[in-house]
Every structure is written in structure tokens, then in C-alpha cells.
Amino acid sequence: MNLFRNTLAFCLLLTVFYSAGQTRRVIHIPDIEGYSTLKCDFHMHTVFSDGNVWPTVRVTEAWQEGLDAIAITDHIEYRPHSAEVVSDHNKSFEIAEPVAKELGIILVRGTEITRSMPPGHLNALFISDANPIDKKDVFEAIAEAHKQGAFILWNHPGWKAQQPDTTLWWEEHSRLFANKMLQCIEVFNGDEYYPEALGWAMEKKLTPFANTDAHDPIFNAGKPRTMTLVFAKSKDNEGVKEALFSGRTLAFCNNVVAGDEKLLGQLFNASLSFDEKPLNLKMKGRATVFIMNSSDISYELVLAVKGKEFEAPETITLKAGEITPVTLRGVSKEIESLEKLSMKYKVTNMLSGNGKNFEAEFSFTNF
């Protein structure tokens, strides 16, 4: 009891700390055509399940770190502090909601259905009431969430505590998927990456997610946290919900972006700009293109197709927020007849599937 009281006192102290004189970082990830890019975390915990922070801390953390939307997803079945923190399953959302409104954070009502494998742990987002989801039978619990219009996520599918040897897709997941009770899968959980999950996301058109699954206070040292990039028509709850059900997300963790190839391309192209004046590259000549990366994502490039008329760098790093010079060298007389110079690079930190990388094509005016 004393340990818990000390923990609770620490949580309340953190609430005061976060709300007093804190600044908000700006995460530079560009919008894509037709959509706003929202930075989101849809999986985290508080003292109302097995977390170690008060719900308002989750909101102030998100604000401080530059996020746009979050969901607090406390476990329904696992509540180690329940003797001391007596409440129903909606309490953490209700406590956090006024602070979220004050700070302009989109707060999604959610909960976590916590079971052994299969089907494992699942988050239900955009629910109206977490209490009826508290059912003994896991499929009845999921059905209740589905009845409420929930967006349902399979959490950490490759978690070693539940799948120690091989990350498997179970018959129970096929059952949920066939009945439209599974729309999403975590590709990244914290710092863990599940390549099989990305493969299933692309194969089955499940929405790819990346979340912190935070239990303790979050103190990131100068780097953006693990998050889901949501491409929304509007910056509100309905905009986020529509985007998730439509599959317009990318998973981001440790400078790696994963998901649909088309969205990867739109984000990559929106991040970069360069002067489009002619290069006038001739045989044995040199020309330099200065590429500006306005995002907070550094892109790692490896040449995929070598040109016959000119040489391009084998590798390029387009550093976040910097201008990178890229020098081309003419090696054939045919270069002088080309109006456009095209290069194709594999972007090694953009994943479009299990073992697959997004390939970017550059086209520069020559004459």
C-alpha cells in the first residue's frame, strides 16, 4: 500500500511538472496532397491499469512531444492497482479529456482487451463505453467493441512473451478478420519491429500502426517517439477515425517508415525539393543538384539502377532538415542528347513489405 501511495504521489508530481512552463517541440513531417499528416500514439497505459502515470500526464507528454492525437488504452482484465484506484473502465479517458481539450490534443476513447495467445492483446479504439467490453469470453468482448463501431488493433504480434519462437497468424485472427473485427496491426511496438506484421498488413490491407505501449513516463532525448503517421481529411476525432478505417497510415520508429508504397512515395516526395534549372551535363562534365529535405526523417538511399550515360553516387544520405549536394558525372556522349536525367534509388529506411524497400525515382532536367 505504501509503495502504491508513493507511486501515486510521484504521478501527481509529474502532472504538476508537465503542466508548468513546458514547451512543445515541433515535428517536421510534411502534409501530403489532400491530407494533413497527424502524429499519433494509440497504445499507452496509466495507473488505471498497469501504467505508472496519471492520465493527464499522457496528454501533457503528447503535447510536449509534438503529437496531434493519442489514445489511452488501459487493460480491462489486468488492473494491478484496482484495490487502490477504484473506478470503472472509462475513468482514465474522463480524467484526461479536459486537459486534451485545453491543449488541443485529439483524444481517442480506447481500451485494451488482454488475453493469452490466441488472439493475444487487442486495442479497441473509438468505443463509446469500455465497461460492456468487460466480458469473460474474448470473442464476446471483441464483438461488443465491434458493435460500438470500434477500430480493432492486434498489439505486438511478435511479442516474445506470447510468441517466443515464431510470429504466427492464428486461425482466431482469420476468424476476426473475416468478420471485420480486425482492421489493424502493430508493425512497431516501442522499439520492436515485427516484419511478419508488415507483410500481413500489406497482404491483407490491414492498417499499419506504430505505438509506444508506454507504461512509464516518456522522456525522449532529442528524437521523435515511436508513432503512427495518420493522413487525415480533418484534424479531429472523425478525421482520424475515417483515415484509420481507410488505411491511410504509415508506421514510424527510429527513423524507419513502413507501410503502403503509394503513401511512402507521397511522403518522400513531399519531404524533398530542389532547384529545377537545367544541369547542362555533358560527357566528362560534372553537375550538382542540391536537394533540400524539409522533414525530420533522414532518408538513406542506395543506387538501384546504374545509368549508362552518367554516374550517380552509390549511396546518399538526405539528412533531416539539411541540404545535400548530389554530384553527377557524364560518362557517355549520349548524355548530351538527353533532356531528362533519371535515377532510381532504394530507400533503405522506407519499408513497403517484409524484406521490401520503397524505390524512389529522381528526374532532373538536363537541357
Beta strands, then each sheet from edge to edge (+ up, - down):
strand 1: 36-41
strand 2: 69-72
strand 3: 106-114
strand 4: 121-125
strand 5: 151-154
strand 6: 184-189
strand 7: 192-193
strand 8: 207-211
strand 9: 227-232
strand 10: 249-253
strand 11: 256-259
strand 12: 272-274
strand 13: 286-293
strand 14: 299-305
strand 15: 310-311
strand 16: 315-318
strand 17: 323-330
strand 18: 340-353
strand 19: 356-365
sheet 1: 7+ 6- 5- 4+ 3- 2- 1- 9+ 10- 11+ 18+ 14- 16+
sheet 2: 7+ 6- 5- 4+ 3- 2- 1- 9+ 10- 11+ 18+ 19-
sheet 3: 7+ 6- 8-
sheet 4: 12+ 13- 17+ 15-
end
